[in-house]
Amino acid sequence: MKVLRSLLASLAFGALVCAVHPVGAEPPRGKVETVRLHVEGMTCGGCAAAVRVALGRVDGVRKVEVSFEEKAATVVYDPAKTTPEALVEAVEKLGYGARVDGGG
């Protein structure tokens, strides 16, 4: 019975989340910017996943793509809520080197 109640509560929460932001729906519109970060020290997909999670937790981040092969992260963010410097700091807190990629 306890398992059934837990399952029903989970389904209700899932329905609430989908009602607020349906799967496949466009994220809220607003001004966004994109920055590419050069990330030193990633050696595997696990490193890239850790960097992706850390960047995704920064308030204002809308989308993150990380590649350890390219030693890079591309971040779409709300400039009213965060900055490239804050994104670099989030990566550096993990122990990786990071800087805004100047394209060269």
C-alpha positions in Angstrom: 0.0 0.0 0.0 2.9 2.4 0.9 4.5 1.6 -2.5 1.2 2.3 -4.3 0.8 5.7 -2.5 4.4 6.6 -3.4 3.8 5.7 -7.1 0.6 7.7 -7.2 2.3 10.7 -5.6 5.1 10.4 -8.2 2.6 10.3 -11.1 0.7 13.3 -9.7 4.0 15.3 -9.4 4.9 14.3 -12.9 1.6 15.5 -14.2 2.1 18.8 -12.4 5.5 19.2 -13.9 4.2 18.4 -17.4 1.3 20.9 -17.0 3.7 23.6 -16.0 6.3 22.9 -18.7 5.1 20.2 -21.1 7.7 17.9 -22.7 8.9 19.3 -26.0 7.6 22.8 -25.2 9.8 25.7 -26.0 11.6 27.2 -23.0 10.5 30.6 -21.9 11.6 33.3 -24.4 13.9 36.1 -23.4 17.3 37.5 -24.1 19.9 34.8 -24.2 23.6 34.7 -25.1 25.9 31.9 -26.1 29.5 31.5 -24.9 32.0 28.8 -25.7 34.4 27.9 -22.9 37.8 26.1 -23.4 38.0 23.5 -20.6 41.4 21.9 -19.7 41.8 18.7 -17.8 38.8 16.6 -19.1 39.9 13.1 -20.0 36.6 11.2 -20.4 32.9 11.4 -20.8 32.5 11.4 -17.1 34.5 14.6 -16.8 32.3 16.1 -19.5 29.2 15.0 -17.6 30.5 16.6 -14.4 31.2 19.9 -16.2 27.7 19.7 -17.9 26.0 19.2 -14.5 28.0 22.0 -12.8 27.2 24.5 -15.6 23.6 23.4 -15.7 23.2 24.3 -12.0 24.3 27.9 -12.6 21.2 30.2 -12.3 20.2 31.4 -15.8 21.8 28.6 -17.8 19.3 27.4 -20.4 21.4 24.8 -22.4 24.8 23.2 -22.0 26.8 21.0 -24.4 30.2 19.7 -23.4 32.8 17.8 -25.4 35.9 16.3 -23.8 37.3 15.6 -27.2 37.1 19.3 -28.2 37.9 20.4 -24.6 35.0 22.8 -24.9 31.6 23.7 -23.4 29.0 25.7 -25.2 26.5 27.4 -22.9 23.3 29.3 -23.7 22.4 31.6 -20.7 20.4 34.5 -19.6 22.8 37.5 -19.3 20.5 39.1 -16.7 21.2 36.1 -14.3 24.8 35.1 -15.0 28.0 35.9 -16.7 30.7 34.1 -18.6 33.0 34.7 -15.6 30.5 32.9 -13.3 30.4 30.0 -15.7 34.3 29.8 -15.7 34.2 29.8 -11.9 31.7 26.9 -11.8 34.0 24.8 -14.0 37.1 25.8 -12.0 35.4 24.7 -8.7 35.5 21.2 -10.2 39.2 21.4 -10.6 39.4 22.0 -14.3 40.9 24.9 -16.1 38.5 27.1 -17.9 38.5 30.3 -20.0 36.2 32.0 -22.5 37.2 30.7 -25.9 38.4 33.6 -28.1 38.0 31.4 -31.2 41.7 30.8 -31.7 
